[in-house]
Amino acid sequence: MNTTTISADHLCVGYGKHPVVEGVMLDMHPGELLVLIGTNGSGKSTLLKTLAGLIHPVHGDLHVLGQHAGQLPTRVAYLPQHPVSSHTLPLCVQDVVAMGRYAHLGLFKRSTDADRLIVLESMKRTGIDSHANDPIRDLSGGQQQRTHLAQVLARQAEVLLLDEPTAGLDLNGRQAVADLIATERARGVTVVLATHELADAESANAVMLLAQRVVALGAPADALRDEYLRECFGFTQPH
């Protein structure tokens, strides 16, 4: 039985015919965490959007859960770097989190008690349940981030694609996100996490350093070597 969740072979990602990162090779399995590290514009978000099926590969092969990216919306959940939180609409936190169930419900099905329970549990897991009935536009940036993370958890997906999920969170919030990722991995979820925080890579199976190309790919100890970090960031890792 093939347990590969994400496979990429000589994948080139970009926009239209304009490559951003070429030569991406991936072979991921259930419960694994891949951390993408690089500065803004390095290609992290472009790669995540391609894995989510939002943009097509420029060339190369890519399969997510055995299908072309974007074919399995109920089984893959994506948290963009700047989620649209619909500030112009009077949506409360619970409404936004419930959107995580839409892919399962389709256009005309009504949410069930089971769906509502999943939404409540997802809010509790990110610590935003006490704001369930608050308009999202009244929340702080960190609270909004917790809301969008709860929406992603409510999808109950097998693959999580997270673009800077700790942005706007304090140290406790960042630890809470790390704990959530660990819990998801324990139930067999594959996670791809984009970040510029080196600490986020500690528990990863693999780290990919990006600078509009793949600078390094491997276990954290191999990929986060000083010479590779200099190429990405222009500084070395503090000892």
Steps between C-alpha positions, in 0.01 A plus 500: 500500500634841399489730803654803326291810573694759299735418214677750277747414226701779338213735587525862386263747665420852392238715333397429143822412322719696742687265737561598862656176631619208286612147575277427801519132602268371773392165639287544812306252711227511768600680819800676347581870528683695231604853596561755223736777607596813311454874483198670342509436127705181536226278354347354818147628434521416130588138583218475757245644256612244243462215751152635580408498130445877485762545229616245247858371488713662231627151424591175672290243686298563817255272677322559831332191649542329165315769303594820323518789746162662567295189422421406862364807684359300791836335570739794461479824702694817423561801727619795289744756633236775491159335540203696374310562820210677329527822698221648290257224604351469850647154555560373850783263594272196494387582143859520377600172667187329361627578148750221562209255462375641167709265285334203674147643480492603136267776382165396641554275799428644841755464777428219744547471874825318422620796291413746775686286754810496277482881472473539878786257563720680245437834672585349837824356362621843389368675811259724310173339623435779752471739203268272297229765461729801461531671159835399354573860401506593872774250585873557530731369230601207719138410574415514131793267430366253760158520331640417157707218646182359658332518157781288354475247784124474445569360154641186673733455205777248437740766369546842664672779306578787738648832384650692795243368753678664795496850348361747752514252789693542823729233643210313664304512176794366303539213746128427470536475121798266542290281732212495251733394219643223721147376576403500133817312405429241770172415325683459169459844343775617265596863567687749281581818693647820355684721747800726546549383860782247528355370830195370310726244330616316812244219484484476120577187302645719228586865440508670161695826481379720217646805328316489166665159473545200728809588701480191722262214574553248778478433871515820711862440606606461136292775341556771762876517462662840512600512135142430388353754744741764372370437148142541618523773759849647493571400860613194691313309765583607857676228700 
